[in-house]
Amino acid sequence: MSSPLIKDFLELKEKYLNGRATPDEIQLLEQYYDLFTDEPDIIDQLAETEIEILENRLKEGIATRINLKENKTIPFYKGTLMRAAAILVFVLSGVYFVYHRHSGQQAQIAKNKPFKTDIAPGGNKAILTLANGSKLILNNAKNGNISTQAGARIVKQDSLISYKATAANFAEVSYNTITIPKGGQYQLILADGTKVWLNAASSLRFPTAFTGTNRTVELTGEAYFEVAKNKDKPFNVKTATQSVQVLGTHFNINAYNNEANVKTTLLEGSVKVYAANANVIISPGQQSALKSDGSFEIKRDLDMDEAVAWKNGIFQFNEADIQTVMRQISRWYDIDVEFKGKLPADLYRGKISRNVNVSQVLKILELSGINFTIEGRKIIVRS
C-alpha cells in the first residue's frame, strides 16, 4: 500500500495536470520537489513498488517529456534517486526538468527564471471563404447551418464544419477554401464524408460537392486525412510540388513551404505520391519525403504517433534540431522567431503538450544552454 507521501503527491499531480491546482497546491508540489532533491535519504524509504507506481502514472498521464540528445540517446532513469526525482520533475510540466549530460550518470535539476511576458497556446480558429468570395470567421459563428453552397449546406458544430449534400445534380462545381491562421487548428468533413484535420498556418481548397470521376482538393501547410472509401472515385490531394492519390486511407501531409521536405506519412491503406519527375507507392508505417531535387526518400518503421502528434494536442520531437522545434512553436503560438549567436547542434527527443503557455515549453528547452526572450509576439533565441 502506498505511503501518505505518495498518495498526496499523486493527488496533487492529477490536479495540476487537469489545471485545477491552486497556487498554494502548486507551491506544495514544489516543496515535494525539494524533499526529493534536498533529502535523498527519503528515497531509500520508498518501496520499489511505489517507485513503479510513479513511473506507470508518468507513462499514462504526462505528456511533457523531453530528452536532450548529445551524441547518443540516454535513458532517463539511472538509479532510484534519479528516477524518483525525474518523475516528480516531469509532473511540473516544464517548470522543472531533468537534463542528462555525457554518460547519464549525473543529472542536473534546474528551476528556470520566470518570463516577464507569456503567450497562450493556439486554439480552434479558421476562416471559410465561400464561392462568391465572402468570408466567414468560423470561431465566431454560431453552431448550426451557416451557409448553403452548390449541392451542399454547411453545418458548424463547435470546432467542426460539415458539408451535407442537398442535391444530386447542379449546374457547376463551386469551390470553398478553409484557411487556418497561425495559432489555429480546425476540423472539416467534406461532402463525400472524408474527414480532415488542419494544422496551424494551413489551407484547403475543395469542391462543395464531388462530381466526375475523381475527388480533388488542394492543400498548403499540414493536414491529416481520413478518406471515405469510393473505388470509383480516387481521392487526390495536391500541394505545390506533389500529388497524393488514394481510394480510402488515413495519412498525414506536411507541406509547409519553410520545411526542407514535403512529407507524406501513411497510417492505413495505400497511397501513390506523384512529383514532376518521380512517383512512389508507400505502405502503412512508411513516409515519403520529397526532396528539393525532386526525388523521393522513403522512411520505414516510423513512430506513427510523431507524425500525427499535432492532431492529438502534442509537440513530439525525434532528434529534431532547435530550428525545427522553433518552426513548430512559431506556427502554433503565432509568433516570430529570431536567432542570435551560434546555436548548439543538440537534438531533442520527447513530448510537450500544445495546451500550455509558450513559457512552459521554453523553460524546458533552456536546459540545453539556449536562452529565450519574449518580446511581444517575438521570441529571441540566443546560445
C-alpha positions in Angstrom: 0.0 0.0 0.0 1.4 3.4 -0.9 2.6 5.8 1.8 0.7 9.1 2.5 3.6 10.9 0.8 3.0 9.1 -2.5 -0.8 9.4 -2.1 -0.7 13.1 -1.6 1.8 13.6 -4.4 -0.3 11.6 -6.9 -3.5 13.6 -6.0 -1.6 16.9 -6.4 -0.2 15.7 -9.7 -3.6 14.9 -11.1 -5.0 18.3 -10.1 -2.0 20.1 -11.6 -2.3 18.2 -14.9 -6.0 18.9 -15.1 -5.5 22.6 -14.4 -7.3 22.6 -11.1 -4.3 23.1 -8.7 -4.4 26.3 -6.7 -1.3 28.5 -6.3 -0.8 27.0 -2.7 -1.1 23.5 -4.1 1.5 24.3 -6.8 3.8 25.6 -4.1 3.3 22.4 -2.1 4.1 20.4 -5.2 7.4 22.4 -5.4 8.1 21.5 -1.8 7.8 17.8 -2.7 10.4 18.6 -5.3 12.7 20.0 -2.6 12.0 16.9 -0.4 13.2 14.6 -3.2 16.3 16.6 -4.0 17.4 18.0 -0.7 16.7 14.9 1.4 17.8 12.0 -0.8 17.6 9.5 2.1 13.8 9.6 1.8 14.1 7.8 -1.4 15.5 4.8 0.4 12.3 4.6 2.5 10.1 4.2 -0.6 9.3 0.7 -1.7 10.3 -0.3 -5.2 6.6 -0.8 -6.0 5.9 2.8 -5.1 8.6 3.9 -7.5 7.0 1.7 -10.1 3.6 3.3 -9.4 5.1 6.8 -10.0 6.7 5.6 -13.2 3.5 4.0 -14.5 1.5 7.1 -13.7 4.1 9.1 -15.6 3.7 6.9 -18.7 -0.1 7.1 -18.5 -0.8 10.7 -17.7 2.1 13.1 -18.5 2.6 14.5 -22.0 5.5 16.7 -21.1 8.6 14.6 -21.7 11.7 15.7 -23.5 15.2 14.4 -23.6 18.2 16.3 -24.8 20.3 14.0 -27.0 24.0 14.6 -27.0 25.8 12.1 -29.3 23.7 9.2 -28.2 20.3 8.6 -26.6 20.5 8.5 -22.8 17.8 6.7 -20.8 16.0 8.9 -18.2 16.3 6.8 -15.1 19.7 5.9 -13.7 19.3 4.7 -10.1 16.5 5.2 -7.6 17.1 8.8 -6.7 17.3 9.9 -10.3 14.1 8.0 -11.2 12.1 9.4 -8.4 13.4 13.0 -8.9 12.8 12.8 -12.6 9.2 11.6 -12.1 8.4 14.5 -9.8 10.2 17.0 -12.0 8.2 16.0 -15.1 4.9 16.4 -13.2 5.6 20.1 -13.1 5.1 20.3 -16.9 8.3 22.0 -17.7 8.8 24.2 -14.6 11.5 21.7 -13.7 13.3 19.4 -16.0 15.9 16.6 -15.7 18.8 17.3 -18.1 21.2 14.4 -18.8 24.8 15.0 -19.9 27.6 12.8 -21.0 27.3 9.2 -19.7 24.0 9.8 -18.0 25.4 9.1 -14.5 24.7 12.6 -13.4 21.6 14.7 -13.7 21.1 18.4 -13.2 17.7 19.5 -11.9 17.1 23.2 -12.7 14.5 25.8 -11.8 14.1 28.3 -14.6 13.8 32.0 -14.3 10.3 33.4 -14.9 9.5 35.2 -18.1 8.2 38.8 -17.9 5.5 38.1 -20.5 3.9 35.0 -21.8 1.9 33.8 -24.8 -1.1 31.5 -24.7 -1.4 28.4 -26.9 -3.4 28.4 -30.1 -7.0 27.2 -30.5 -9.8 26.4 -32.9 -9.6 29.2 -35.4 -10.4 29.3 -39.1 -11.8 31.4 -41.9 -14.1 29.9 -44.6 -14.1 31.6 -48.0 -17.2 30.8 -50.0 -17.6 30.5 -53.7 -18.7 34.1 -54.1 -15.6 35.4 -52.2 -17.4 36.2 -48.9 -15.6 35.1 -45.7 -16.9 33.5 -42.5 -14.9 33.6 -39.3 -15.7 30.2 -38.0 -14.6 30.6 -34.4 -17.2 33.5 -34.2 -20.0 31.7 -36.0 -22.8 30.1 -34.0 -23.5 26.3 -34.2 -26.0 25.2 -36.9 -26.4 25.9 -40.6 -24.1 28.7 -41.6 -24.4 28.7 -45.4 -25.7 26.9 -48.5 -23.4 26.3 -51.4 -23.9 24.5 -54.7 -25.0 20.9 -53.8 -24.4 21.2 -50.1 -25.3 23.0 -46.9 -22.6 23.9 -44.4 -23.2 22.9 -40.7 -21.0 24.1 -37.8 -20.6 22.1 -34.6 -18.0 23.7 -32.3 -14.6 23.2 -33.9 -16.0 21.2 -36.9 -17.8 22.1 -40.1 -19.5 19.6 -42.3 -20.8 19.7 -45.9 -24.1 18.0 -46.2 -25.2 17.0 -49.7 -28.5 18.7 -50.8 -28.8 17.7 -54.5 -27.5 15.1 -56.8 -27.3 17.5 -59.8 -26.3 21.1 -60.0 -25.2 23.4 -62.7 -21.5 23.8 -61.8 -18.9 22.9 -59.2 -18.3 25.5 -56.6 -15.1 25.7 -54.5 -14.6 26.8 -50.9 -11.4 27.4 -49.1 -10.8 26.9 -45.4 -7.8 28.9 -44.0 -6.2 28.2 -40.7 -4.1 31.1 -39.3 -1.0 30.7 -37.2 -2.2 29.8 -33.8 -5.2 27.9 -35.1 -6.5 24.5 -36.0 -9.8 23.1 -37.3 -11.7 20.1 -38.5 -13.7 19.6 -41.7 -15.9 16.9 -43.1 -16.2 17.1 -46.9 -19.3 16.3 -48.9 -18.1 12.7 -49.5 -17.6 12.0 -45.8 -13.8 12.4 -45.8 -12.6 13.8 -42.5 -9.8 16.4 -42.5 -7.8 17.9 -39.6 -6.0 21.1 -40.4 -2.9 22.4 -38.6 -1.9 26.0 -38.0 -0.9 28.1 -41.0 -2.6 25.8 -43.4 -5.4 25.9 -46.0 -7.5 23.6 -48.1 -9.4 24.4 -51.3 -12.2 21.9 -52.1 -15.4 21.5 -54.0 -18.7 21.8 -52.2 -19.7 18.5 -53.8 -17.7 15.9 -55.8 -18.7 15.3 -59.4 -17.0 13.5 -62.2 -14.6 10.6 -61.8 -12.3 11.8 -59.1 -12.2 13.8 -55.8 -9.5 16.5 -55.7 -8.5 19.0 -53.0 -5.6 21.4 -52.8 -3.5 21.7 -49.6 -1.0 24.2 -48.3 0.6 23.5 -44.9 -0.3 20.4 -43.0 -3.4 18.2 -42.7 -4.4 14.7 -41.6 -6.9 12.9 -43.8 -9.3 10.0 -43.2 -10.6 9.4 -46.7 -14.0 8.0 -47.3 -13.7 4.9 -49.5 -15.0 5.1 -53.0 -13.3 2.7 -55.5 -14.9 4.6 -58.4 -13.6 8.0 -57.4 -10.0 8.2 -56.4 -9.2 10.9 -53.9 -6.3 13.4 -54.8 -4.5 15.8 -52.6 -2.5 18.4 -54.5 0.3 20.5 -53.0 2.6 23.0 -54.7 5.1 20.2 -55.5 3.3 16.8 -55.4 0.0 15.0 -55.6 -1.2 12.1 -53.5 -3.8 9.6 -54.8 -5.8 7.2 -52.7 -9.1 5.3 -52.7 -9.7 5.3 -49.0 -7.0 5.6 -46.3 -5.5 7.6 -43.4 -2.5 9.7 -43.9 -0.8 13.0 -43.0 0.8 15.5 -45.3 3.3 18.1 -44.1 3.8 20.6 -47.0 4.9 23.8 -45.3 7.0 25.9 -47.6 9.6 26.6 -44.9 10.3 22.9 -44.3 13.1 21.1 -46.1 10.9 18.3 -47.5 7.2 17.6 -48.2 6.4 14.6 -46.0 3.5 12.1 -46.6 3.0 9.7 -43.8 0.7 6.7 -44.2 -1.1 5.2 -41.2 -3.6 3.0 -43.1 -4.3 1.8 -46.6 -2.0 2.6 -49.6 -1.2 5.8 -51.4 0.7 6.8 -54.5 2.7 10.0 -54.4 3.5 11.9 -57.6 6.0 14.6 -58.3 7.2 16.2 -61.5 9.8 13.6 -62.3 9.2 10.7 -59.9 6.4 8.8 -58.1 6.4 6.2 -55.3 3.9 3.9 -53.6 4.1 3.8 -49.8 2.6 1.3 -47.3 1.4 1.8 -43.7 4.2 2.8 -41.4 6.1 4.5 -44.2 6.8 8.1 -45.0 7.8 9.6 -48.3 9.9 12.8 -48.3 10.0 14.8 -51.5 13.4 16.4 -51.5 14.4 19.7 -53.2 16.0 17.8 -56.1 12.6 16.2 -57.0 13.4 12.7 -55.8 11.7 10.8 -53.0 13.2 9.3 -49.9 11.3 6.5 -48.2 11.5 6.2 -44.4 10.3 2.9 -42.8 9.4 1.7 -39.3 8.5 5.2 -38.1 6.8 6.2 -34.9 3.4 7.0 -36.3 2.5 8.9 -33.1 5.1 11.5 -34.0 3.5 12.2 -37.5 0.1 13.0 -36.0 1.1 14.3 -32.6 -0.1 17.8 -33.5 -3.6 16.4 -34.2 -3.6 14.9 -30.7 -2.5 18.1 -29.0 1.2 17.3 -28.6 4.5 18.6 -29.8 6.6 15.5 -30.4 10.3 15.7 -31.4 12.5 12.8 -32.5 16.1 14.0 -32.9 14.9 17.5 -34.0 17.3 20.5 -34.1 16.3 23.8 -32.4 15.3 25.3 -35.8 12.8 22.5 -36.4 11.4 22.8 -32.9 11.0 26.6 -33.2 9.2 26.4 -36.5 6.5 24.3 -34.9 6.3 26.6 -31.9 6.1 29.6 -34.2 3.1 28.3 -36.1 1.2 27.2 -33.0 1.8 30.2 -30.8 1.5 32.7 -33.7 4.9 34.2 -33.0 8.0 35.3 -34.9 11.4 33.8 -34.1 14.8 35.4 -34.3 18.0 33.6 -33.8 21.1 35.3 -32.4 24.6 33.8 -32.0 25.8 30.4 -32.8 23.3 27.7 -31.8 24.2 24.3 -30.4 23.8 21.2 -32.6 21.9 19.3 -29.9 18.9 17.2 -30.9 15.7 17.0 -29.0 13.5 14.0 -28.3 10.3 13.9 -26.4 6.8 15.3 -26.0 5.4 18.5 -24.8 1.7 19.4 -24.5 0.5 22.0 -27.0 -2.0 23.2 -24.4 0.5 25.1 -22.2 1.7 28.6 -22.4 4.9 29.1 -24.5 6.9 29.8 -21.4 6.5 26.2 -20.2 8.0 25.0 -23.5 10.8 27.5 -23.4 11.7 26.6 -19.8 12.3 23.0 -20.9 14.4 24.0 -24.0 16.6 26.4 -21.9 18.2 23.5 -20.2 20.2 22.8 -23.3 22.1 26.0 -22.9 19.8 28.1 -25.0 18.3 31.4 -23.7 15.0 32.8 -24.8 13.5 36.3 -24.5 9.8 37.0 -25.2 9.3 40.5 -26.7 5.7 41.0 -27.7 4.9 38.2 -30.1 8.5 37.6 -31.0 10.9 35.1 -29.3 14.6 35.8 -29.5 16.8 32.6 -29.3 20.3 33.0 -28.1 23.0 30.5 -27.4 
